[in-house]
Amino acid sequence: MNIAIVAGSSRSNSQTAKVARFIRQTLINQFDLAEQEVSVIDLGSYPLPLWPGEDQGPWGMFEKQLAKADALIVLAPEWHGMACPAIKNFFLYATKAQLAHKPAMLGGISAGVGGAYPISELRASSYKNCRLCYIPEHLIVRGVEKVMNMPLPVDEEDRRIRERLNYNLDVLLRYADALKPVRAAIDMSLPEFANGM
Ligand SMILES: Cc1cc2nc3c(=O)[nH]c(=O)nc-3n(C[C@H](O)[C@H](O)[C@H](O)COP(=O)(O)O)c2cc1C
C-alpha cells in the first residue's frame, strides 16, 4: 500500500506540513505501513512554479510519487476563506496519468475555527480532469497550532481530532484496496473522454 500526502500550503514550516508529517507517522505507527510506503509532498518546502512555465520545478519528483500511490491525502490551509493557491496550482500540474480513480481524503487546516471552505472548494473543483475520487470522510483541523504536536494528546480537542483521523484513515485504506481492481478495469486512453465533463 502506498500513500502520498500533499501538504498544500506555500509557506515553509507550515502548520499544514506539520499535520502531513503527523498523519505520516500515524500511518506508520498505527496502520503498520512501512516508512517507504508513505510520502509527503510539501508545496511549501518544494514549491511548484506557477503553471504554466518552462521550469516545472520539483514536478518530475512529485509525478513519480503520485503515480505509485494507491491513495492520496490532500491537505489545504484556509486562506481568506479559500483553498491556498498552491494546492490549486498543484491541480494544474496533476493529470489522470497520476491520479485517475484513486481515492483521496481531504483535510482543511485552520488556526482558528475555519477549515471548511477549502474542503467545499476542492470537492467542487480540482478532480474533473484528473479524476481523483474524494471519499465522503474528510478532516477539518481547527486550532491547528494546539493539536498534533506531541506523541500523546494534550487535551480533549487533540484527542478528538486524532480519533477522527484514525477513523478516516481506516476508511481511506479500505477504499484504496477496493479501487485497485476498478482502476485496472477502466480504459483511460479513450481520446473522446480525455477530459471530464
Ligand atoms: C493569507 C492568509 C489568510 C488566512 N485566512 C484564513 C481564513 O480565511 N480562515 C482561517 O481559518 N484561517 C486563515 N488563515 C490562518 C491559517 O489558518 C493559518 O495560517 C494556519 O496555520 C494554516 O496555514 P499554514 O498551513 O500555511 O500554516 C490565513 C492565513 C494566511 C497566511
The ligand as an SDF file (V2000), in Angstrom:
LIG
                    3D

 31 33  0  0  0  0  0  0  0  0999 V2000
   -3.0410   34.9410    3.7930 C   0  0  0  0  0  0  0  0  0  0  0  0
   -3.6900   34.1800    4.9170 C   0  0  0  0  0  0  0  0  0  0  0  0
   -5.0690   34.1420    5.0140 C   0  0  0  0  0  0  0  0  0  0  0  0
   -5.6970   33.4010    6.0230 C   0  0  0  0  0  0  0  0  0  0  0  0
   -7.0660   33.3170    6.0490 N   0  0  0  0  0  0  0  0  0  0  0  0
   -7.6660   32.4600    6.9090 C   0  0  0  0  0  0  0  0  0  0  0  0
   -9.0680   32.2110    6.8340 C   0  0  0  0  0  0  0  0  0  0  0  0
   -9.7830   32.7350    5.9880 O   0  0  0  0  0  0  0  0  0  0  0  0
   -9.6080   31.3420    7.7150 N   0  0  0  0  0  0  0  0  0  0  0  0
   -8.8490   30.6910    8.6560 C   0  0  0  0  0  0  0  0  0  0  0  0
   -9.4070   29.8960    9.4020 O   0  0  0  0  0  0  0  0  0  0  0  0
   -7.5180   30.9140    8.7530 N   0  0  0  0  0  0  0  0  0  0  0  0
   -6.9130   31.7640    7.9020 C   0  0  0  0  0  0  0  0  0  0  0  0
   -5.5500   31.9690    7.9610 N   0  0  0  0  0  0  0  0  0  0  0  0
   -4.7680   31.3650    9.0310 C   0  0  0  0  0  0  0  0  0  0  0  0
   -4.4290   29.9150    8.7620 C   0  0  0  0  0  0  0  0  0  0  0  0
   -5.4970   29.1420    9.2790 O   0  0  0  0  0  0  0  0  0  0  0  0
   -3.1280   29.5760    9.4600 C   0  0  0  0  0  0  0  0  0  0  0  0
   -2.0660   30.2530    8.8250 O   0  0  0  0  0  0  0  0  0  0  0  0
   -2.8530   28.0810    9.5760 C   0  0  0  0  0  0  0  0  0  0  0  0
   -1.6230   27.9270   10.2480 O   0  0  0  0  0  0  0  0  0  0  0  0
   -2.8120   27.2990    8.2750 C   0  0  0  0  0  0  0  0  0  0  0  0
   -1.8770   27.8180    7.3660 O   0  0  0  0  0  0  0  0  0  0  0  0
   -0.3970   27.2020    7.1420 P   0  0  0  0  0  0  0  0  0  0  0  0
   -0.5790   25.7380    6.8460 O   0  0  0  0  0  0  0  0  0  0  0  0
    0.1520   27.9580    5.9920 O   0  0  0  0  0  0  0  0  0  0  0  0
    0.3740   27.3810    8.4220 O   0  0  0  0  0  0  0  0  0  0  0  0
   -4.9070   32.7070    6.9780 C   0  0  0  0  0  0  0  0  0  0  0  0
   -3.5060   32.7560    6.8650 C   0  0  0  0  0  0  0  0  0  0  0  0
   -2.9040   33.4560    5.8510 C   0  0  0  0  0  0  0  0  0  0  0  0
   -1.3950   33.4230    5.7230 C   0  0  0  0  0  0  0  0  0  0  0  0
  1  2  1  0
  2  3  1  0
  2 30  2  0
  3  4  2  0
  4  5  1  0
  4 28  1  0
  5  6  2  0
  6  7  1  0
  6 13  1  0
  7  8  2  0
  7  9  1  0
  9 10  1  0
 10 11  2  0
 10 12  1  0
 12 13  2  0
 13 14  1  0
 14 15  1  0
 14 28  1  0
 15 16  1  0
 16 17  1  0
 16 18  1  0
 18 19  1  0
 18 20  1  0
 20 21  1  0
 20 22  1  0
 22 23  1  0
 23 24  1  0
 24 25  2  0
 24 26  1  0
 24 27  1  0
 28 29  2  0
 29 30  1  0
 30 31  1  0
M  END
$$$$
